Amino acid sequence: MATYAVLGSTGTVGGSVIEELLKSPARHIYAYARSTKKLFTLHPDWEKSPNLDAYEGTLQDIETLADCISGTKAVFMCAATAENQPGCDVARQQAKSVVKALDELRIREPQAQLPQLVVLSSSTLEPHLTRDLPALFHWLLVRAGSHIYADLELAEQFLRSRDDIKQVYIKPGGLVQDIPHGHQLSTERQQTFLSFVDLAAGMVEVAEAGDQYDLKNISVIPATEGTRIEWGVPYYLFKGLLIHWLPGLYPYISNWLP
């Protein structure tokens, strides 16, 4: 039975990945969360699942994090923020803590095979994947999420500096809550929009492929048409651009609703 660890398991992506993993009884999941109470409140069925164990801790709890990822085939790094918060460093914290945990495991079990890292990122960071987007729209996207993307980029630079660690980067387009439409993996393009459930299915496929996609940038795209359009995009762009150019406004507008 293959075992997988999921970080950020109370988030939408992490939760979708766990739901996808639970579809097969041949998989076991270690779900890492700051609060297991919150985790099981959001997903009460998981508490009784024989295929899931929960670990409670923060990204700074290296010992607990090492326990969680020990013996796993892959670690899904799904901790993220959706707000263009100035100075946000969730991705960097996650990356540094996971590397520390891996180094701890090397000390504990020098001969043990370490897991692959399946790192959630964004196609916005990859000109190759977004080359079909209108230049003005891509320019706006980069600035509307400037603090998020800076964090993701620095986290990736840090992880890629460790060539002793197996890692793959999942870089989807815009995400929405929607029913499954099937998925495809692509190294050539992104597609906006993509449902969270299709993203999760793609991430699991990558993890189960082992080293096939090591160090690559992989986008997940819907296999069929019909993914719901997120009509709130202009609002999120406007809000993100305000924070980009006037970061001091963040405390006052962070709770604005669409």
HELIX and SHEET records of a PDB file:
HELIX    1   1 THR A   12  LEU A   21  1                                  10    
HELIX    2   2 THR A   36  LEU A   42  1                                   7    
HELIX    3   3 PRO A   44  LYS A   48  5                                   5    
HELIX    4   4 ILE A   62  ILE A   69  1                                   8    
HELIX    5   5 VAL A   90  ARG A  108  1                                  19    
HELIX    6   6 SER A  123  LEU A  125  5                                   3    
HELIX    7   7 ALA A  135  ALA A  144  1                                  10    
HELIX    8   8 SER A  146  ARG A  160  1                                  15    
HELIX    9   9 PHE A  196  GLU A  208  1                                  13    
HELIX   10  10 GLY A  210  TYR A  213  5                                   4    
HELIX   11  11 VAL A  233  TRP A  245  1                                  13    
HELIX   12  12 PRO A  247  LEU A  249  5                                   3    
HELIX   13  13 TYR A  250  ILE A  253  1                                   4    
SHEET    1   A 8 LEU A  52  GLU A  56  0                                        
SHEET    2   A 8 ARG A  27  ALA A  33  1                                        
SHEET    3   A 8 ALA A   2  LEU A   7  1                                        
SHEET    4   A 8 ALA A  74  MET A  77  1                                        
SHEET    5   A 8 GLN A 116  LEU A 120  1                                        
SHEET    6   A 8 GLN A 167  ILE A 170  1                                        
SHEET    7   A 8 ASN A 217  PRO A 222  1                                        
SHEET    8   A 8 HIS A 183  SER A 186 -1                                        
SHEET    1   B 2 LEU A 175  VAL A 176  0                                        
SHEET    2   B 2 LEU A 194  SER A 195  1                                        
END                                                                             
